[in-house]
């Protein structure tokens, strides 16, 4: 398996992307100095692309510090090998009156935080399709791309009809960040065909389902709700939709069997499986320390066999869901999935 992927001509990313959400404080207090050191450890392990968002508190700044340290200690040429993808997530309460200045202000803020003159990829998210300003907002992002402040424009968690609408409007989309795993294959419910026809690649989060796809949960009884954090609640709902705890345990056993043949753990096999899927450019994985970063880098070294794929497919073939298009369940703010989301994390900034 190649360790890099040419996302657009002349722009190459690592096939494993270092996720930044765990550095936002939701999983415990962050030691900023150690966090920067850990980010550089991922770079040295070959994970040279990073994912963050304007709404991940303090994360853009940490990655900016890591980039600055690389430049100070190893030179500008080395620092230039660090690629950063950020997300732009307008608050739900601002969608009705979204304007160019608001969008440009968030981009300019990300540029300052990340200590750069150009954002490698801005991934645009939109909470509510009832407000139709997302096409205008993407147009303003495309303007900033033409100005050289944004290198590539992508989306996060849009469904197939909206992606088609954006393409029809001439928005130059290169990627979509979305949830994709052996438990959640909703990208295949329409979006994959559209993406294949239009050169859009997938950057995938959730490949280990918040840690559920790991040796830790093999043979364990079904946990009671509520779980210790929102991420676990979110992915437990996906397990329920997949077919329930018993089928999930069968999947873990299959992944464990495959892993034993490769000398790898369940999480590594689960992520390697996602990397093999059509249109997938990279998986986005979190890491709480340097040891995790080194383990994540091994995903890029693993090649599944036909036997491996058959054993995994046999279990996946018994699944019942999740059903629907990308992120449709999460957009229902009164439903099981949508009711746990946080919608206003930009503090209404103008």
C-alpha positions as CSV (number, residue, x, y, z in Angstrom):
1,X,0.0,0.0,0.0
2,X,1.3,3.4,-0.9
3,X,1.9,5.7,2.0
4,X,0.9,8.8,0.0
5,X,-1.9,9.9,-2.2
6,X,-2.0,12.7,-4.8
7,X,-5.2,14.4,-3.9
8,X,-4.9,17.0,-6.7
9,X,-2.1,17.5,-9.2
10,X,1.0,18.5,-7.3
11,X,-0.6,18.1,-3.9
12,X,0.2,14.8,-2.1
13,X,-1.0,13.8,1.3
14,X,-0.2,10.9,3.7
15,X,-2.8,8.1,3.6
16,X,-3.1,8.4,7.3
17,X,-4.1,11.8,8.6
18,X,-3.5,12.9,12.1
19,X,-6.8,13.9,13.6
20,X,-7.0,16.9,15.9
21,X,-10.3,16.6,17.7
22,X,-8.7,14.9,20.7
23,X,-6.6,18.0,21.3
24,X,-9.6,20.2,21.8
25,X,-9.9,19.3,25.5
26,X,-13.0,17.1,25.3
27,X,-10.9,14.0,26.3
28,X,-9.1,15.7,29.2
29,X,-6.7,18.6,29.9
30,X,-4.1,19.2,27.2
31,X,-0.4,19.7,27.9
32,X,0.3,22.1,25.1
33,X,4.1,21.6,24.9
34,X,3.7,17.8,24.9
35,X,0.9,18.1,22.3
36,X,3.2,19.9,20.0
37,X,5.9,17.3,20.5
38,X,3.4,14.6,19.8
39,X,2.3,16.3,16.6
40,X,5.9,16.4,15.4
41,X,6.4,12.7,16.3
42,X,3.5,11.9,13.9
43,X,5.3,13.9,11.2
44,X,8.5,11.9,11.8
45,X,6.5,8.6,11.7
46,X,5.4,9.5,8.2
47,X,2.0,11.0,9.0
48,X,2.5,14.4,7.5
49,X,-1.1,15.6,7.0
50,X,-3.2,17.0,9.8
51,X,-6.9,17.5,10.3
52,X,-8.4,20.3,12.4
53,X,-11.3,22.7,12.4
54,X,-12.1,26.3,13.3
55,X,-14.4,24.9,16.0
56,X,-11.8,22.6,17.7
57,X,-10.8,24.8,20.5
58,X,-7.1,25.6,20.4
59,X,-6.2,22.9,17.9
60,X,-5.3,25.1,14.9
61,X,-3.0,27.1,17.2
62,X,-1.3,23.9,18.4
63,X,-0.7,22.7,14.8
64,X,0.6,26.2,14.0
65,X,3.1,25.9,16.8
66,X,4.2,22.5,15.5
67,X,4.7,23.9,12.1
68,X,6.7,26.9,13.5
69,X,8.9,24.6,15.6
70,X,9.6,22.4,12.5
71,X,10.6,25.5,10.6
72,X,12.8,26.9,13.4
73,X,14.6,23.6,14.0
74,X,14.7,22.0,10.6
75,X,14.1,24.8,8.1
76,X,11.3,26.0,5.8
77,X,11.6,23.1,3.3
78,X,10.8,20.6,6.0
79,X,8.0,22.6,7.5
80,X,6.5,22.9,4.0
81,X,6.0,19.1,4.0
82,X,3.4,19.4,6.8
83,X,0.0,19.7,5.2
84,X,-3.0,20.9,7.2
85,X,-6.7,20.4,6.4
86,X,-9.1,22.5,8.4
87,X,-12.9,22.7,8.5
88,X,-15.1,25.7,8.3
89,X,-18.3,25.2,10.3
90,X,-20.7,28.2,10.4
91,X,-22.9,28.2,13.5
92,X,-26.4,27.0,13.1
93,X,-27.7,30.3,14.4
94,X,-25.9,32.2,11.6
95,X,-27.0,30.2,8.6
96,X,-30.0,32.4,7.8
97,X,-27.9,35.5,7.4
98,X,-24.5,34.1,6.2
99,X,-22.4,36.6,4.4
100,X,-19.0,36.9,2.6
101,X,-17.4,38.8,5.5
102,X,-18.3,36.0,8.0
103,X,-16.8,33.3,5.8
104,X,-13.7,35.3,5.0
105,X,-13.3,36.1,8.7
106,X,-13.1,32.5,9.6
107,X,-10.6,31.7,6.9
108,X,-8.4,34.6,7.9
109,X,-8.6,33.4,11.5
110,X,-7.5,29.9,10.5
111,X,-4.6,31.4,8.5
112,X,-3.4,33.3,11.6
113,X,-3.8,30.4,13.9
114,X,-2.0,28.0,11.6
115,X,0.8,30.5,10.9
116,X,0.5,30.2,7.1
117,X,-0.4,32.2,4.1
118,X,-2.4,29.5,2.4
119,X,-4.7,26.8,3.7
120,X,-4.1,23.5,2.0
121,X,-7.7,22.3,2.2
122,X,-10.8,24.0,3.6
123,X,-13.6,21.5,4.3
124,X,-17.0,23.2,4.5
125,X,-19.8,22.0,6.7
126,X,-23.4,23.2,6.9
127,X,-25.9,22.2,9.6
128,X,-29.3,22.7,8.1
129,X,-30.3,22.4,4.4
130,X,-33.4,24.5,5.1
131,X,-31.1,27.4,4.8
132,X,-29.7,27.4,1.2
133,X,-26.8,29.8,1.7
134,X,-24.2,27.0,1.5
135,X,-23.8,27.5,-2.3
136,X,-23.0,31.2,-1.7
137,X,-20.6,30.3,1.1
138,X,-18.8,27.8,-1.1
139,X,-18.6,30.5,-3.8
140,X,-16.9,32.8,-1.4
141,X,-14.5,30.1,-0.5
142,X,-13.8,29.6,-4.2
143,X,-13.0,33.3,-4.4
144,X,-10.4,32.9,-1.7
145,X,-9.0,29.9,-3.6
146,X,-8.6,32.2,-6.7
147,X,-6.8,34.7,-4.5
148,X,-4.3,32.1,-3.3
149,X,-5.4,32.0,0.4
150,X,-7.0,28.5,-0.1
151,X,-5.4,25.8,-2.1
152,X,-8.3,23.3,-2.3
153,X,-12.0,23.3,-1.4
154,X,-13.8,20.3,0.0
155,X,-16.9,19.5,2.0
156,X,-17.7,17.7,5.2
157,X,-20.8,15.5,5.6
158,X,-23.0,16.7,2.7
159,X,-25.3,14.2,1.1
160,X,-25.5,13.3,-2.6
161,X,-28.2,15.8,-3.8
162,X,-26.3,18.7,-2.3
163,X,-22.9,17.6,-3.7
164,X,-24.6,17.4,-7.1
165,X,-26.0,20.9,-6.6
166,X,-22.5,22.2,-5.8
167,X,-21.0,20.6,-8.8
168,X,-23.7,22.0,-11.0
169,X,-22.9,25.4,-9.6
170,X,-19.3,25.1,-10.6
171,X,-17.7,24.7,-7.2
172,X,-14.3,23.0,-7.6
173,X,-14.7,20.3,-5.0
174,X,-11.7,17.9,-4.5
175,X,-12.8,15.9,-1.5
176,X,-15.5,15.1,1.1
177,X,-14.7,14.3,4.7
178,X,-17.2,11.7,6.0
179,X,-17.7,8.9,8.3
180,X,-16.8,5.5,6.8
181,X,-16.0,2.2,8.5
182,X,-16.8,-1.5,8.5
183,X,-19.8,-0.5,10.7
184,X,-20.9,2.5,8.6
185,X,-20.9,2.3,4.8
186,X,-23.5,5.0,4.1
187,X,-21.1,6.6,1.5
188,X,-22.0,3.7,-0.8
189,X,-25.7,4.7,-0.7
190,X,-25.4,7.1,-3.7
191,X,-22.5,9.4,-3.0
192,X,-19.7,7.0,-4.2
193,X,-21.1,6.8,-7.7
194,X,-21.4,10.6,-7.9
195,X,-18.0,11.2,-6.5
196,X,-16.4,8.7,-8.9
197,X,-17.8,10.5,-11.9
198,X,-16.5,13.9,-10.6
199,X,-13.1,13.1,-9.2
200,X,-14.1,13.7,-5.6
201,X,-12.1,11.6,-3.0
202,X,-13.0,10.6,0.5
203,X,-11.2,11.6,3.7
204,X,-12.6,9.2,6.3
205,X,-13.1,9.6,10.0
206,X,-14.7,7.1,12.3
207,X,-12.7,4.2,10.9
208,X,-12.3,2.8,14.5
209,X,-15.7,4.0,15.7
210,X,-14.3,6.2,18.5
211,X,-12.3,3.2,19.8
212,X,-15.1,0.6,19.7
213,X,-13.3,-1.2,16.9
214,X,-10.4,-2.2,19.1
215,X,-9.2,-5.2,21.2
216,X,-10.5,-3.4,24.3
217,X,-14.1,-4.2,23.4
218,X,-13.6,-7.8,22.2
219,X,-15.6,-10.1,24.5
220,X,-17.0,-7.3,26.6
221,X,-20.7,-7.0,27.6
222,X,-22.8,-4.4,26.0
223,X,-22.3,-1.1,27.9
224,X,-25.1,0.9,29.5
225,X,-26.0,4.4,28.4
226,X,-24.9,7.1,28.9
227,X,-21.3,6.4,28.0
228,X,-18.3,8.5,29.2
229,X,-18.2,10.9,26.3
230,X,-20.3,12.1,23.3
231,X,-18.1,10.3,20.8
232,X,-18.7,6.9,22.4
233,X,-22.5,7.6,22.5
234,X,-22.4,8.5,18.9
235,X,-20.6,5.3,17.8
236,X,-22.7,3.1,20.1
237,X,-25.7,4.3,18.1
238,X,-23.9,3.2,14.9
239,X,-23.3,-0.2,16.4
240,X,-27.0,-0.5,17.2
241,X,-27.9,0.4,13.6
242,X,-25.3,-2.0,12.3
243,X,-27.1,-4.9,13.8
244,X,-26.6,-4.8,17.6
245,X,-24.0,-5.9,20.1
246,X,-23.9,-9.6,19.2
247,X,-23.2,-8.9,15.5
248,X,-20.6,-6.3,16.5
249,X,-18.8,-8.9,18.6
250,X,-18.8,-11.2,15.6
251,X,-17.2,-8.4,13.6
252,X,-14.5,-7.9,16.3
253,X,-13.7,-11.6,16.3
254,X,-13.3,-11.6,12.5
255,X,-11.0,-8.5,12.7
256,X,-9.1,-10.1,15.5
257,X,-8.5,-13.2,13.4
258,X,-7.3,-11.1,10.5
259,X,-5.1,-9.1,12.8
260,X,-3.5,-12.2,14.3
261,X,-2.3,-13.3,10.8
262,X,-0.7,-9.9,10.3
263,X,0.6,-9.2,13.8
264,X,-1.7,-6.2,14.0
265,X,-4.5,-5.1,16.4
266,X,-8.2,-4.8,15.5
267,X,-8.0,-1.0,15.1
268,X,-5.2,-1.2,12.6
269,X,-7.1,-3.8,10.5
270,X,-10.3,-1.8,10.7
271,X,-8.5,1.3,9.3
272,X,-6.6,-0.6,6.7
273,X,-9.9,-2.0,5.5
274,X,-11.2,1.5,5.0
275,X,-8.1,2.6,3.1
276,X,-8.7,-0.2,0.6
277,X,-12.2,1.1,-0.4
278,X,-12.7,2.8,-3.7
279,X,-12.3,6.6,-3.6
280,X,-10.7,6.7,-0.2
281,X,-7.6,8.9,-0.2
282,X,-6.9,8.7,3.6
283,X,-8.2,7.8,7.0
284,X,-8.2,10.4,9.8
285,X,-7.1,8.9,13.1
286,X,-6.6,10.4,16.5
287,X,-3.6,9.8,18.8
288,X,-3.3,10.7,22.4
289,X,0.5,10.3,22.5
290,X,3.6,9.4,20.5
291,X,3.1,5.7,20.9
292,X,-0.4,6.0,19.3
293,X,1.1,8.0,16.4
294,X,3.7,5.3,15.7
295,X,1.0,2.6,15.8
296,X,-1.2,4.6,13.5
297,X,1.6,4.9,11.0
298,X,1.6,1.0,10.7
299,X,-1.8,1.2,9.0
300,X,0.0,2.3,5.8
301,X,2.2,-0.8,5.9
302,X,-0.6,-3.4,5.9
303,X,-1.9,-5.3,2.9
304,X,-5.1,-7.3,3.4
305,X,-5.4,-10.7,1.6
306,X,-8.4,-12.0,-0.3
307,X,-9.1,-14.3,2.7
308,X,-9.0,-11.3,5.0
309,X,-11.5,-9.5,2.9
310,X,-13.8,-12.5,2.6
311,X,-13.9,-13.0,6.3
312,X,-14.7,-9.3,7.0
313,X,-17.3,-9.2,4.2
314,X,-19.1,-12.2,5.6
315,X,-19.9,-10.3,8.8
316,X,-20.6,-7.0,7.1
317,X,-23.1,-8.8,4.8
318,X,-25.3,-9.6,7.8
319,X,-25.5,-5.9,8.9
320,X,-28.8,-4.0,8.8
321,X,-27.5,-0.5,8.4
322,X,-27.0,2.3,9.1
323,X,-29.3,3.3,6.3
324,X,-29.6,6.4,4.2
325,X,-27.3,9.0,2.7
326,X,-24.2,10.5,4.3
327,X,-25.0,12.2,7.6
328,X,-28.7,12.1,7.1
329,X,-29.3,10.5,10.5
330,X,-27.2,13.1,12.2
331,X,-29.1,16.0,10.6
332,X,-32.3,15.0,12.3
333,X,-31.9,17.2,15.4
334,X,-34.8,15.4,17.2
335,X,-33.5,11.9,16.3
336,X,-31.2,9.5,18.2
337,X,-28.2,10.6,16.3
338,X,-28.8,14.3,15.8
339,X,-29.9,15.1,19.4
340,X,-26.4,14.7,20.7
341,X,-24.7,17.1,18.3
342,X,-23.3,20.5,19.2
343,X,-24.4,23.2,16.6
344,X,-23.0,26.6,17.7
345,X,-19.3,26.4,18.4
346,X,-18.1,29.5,16.6
347,X,-19.7,31.7,19.3
348,X,-21.6,33.7,16.7
349,X,-18.5,35.4,15.6
350,X,-18.8,37.9,12.8
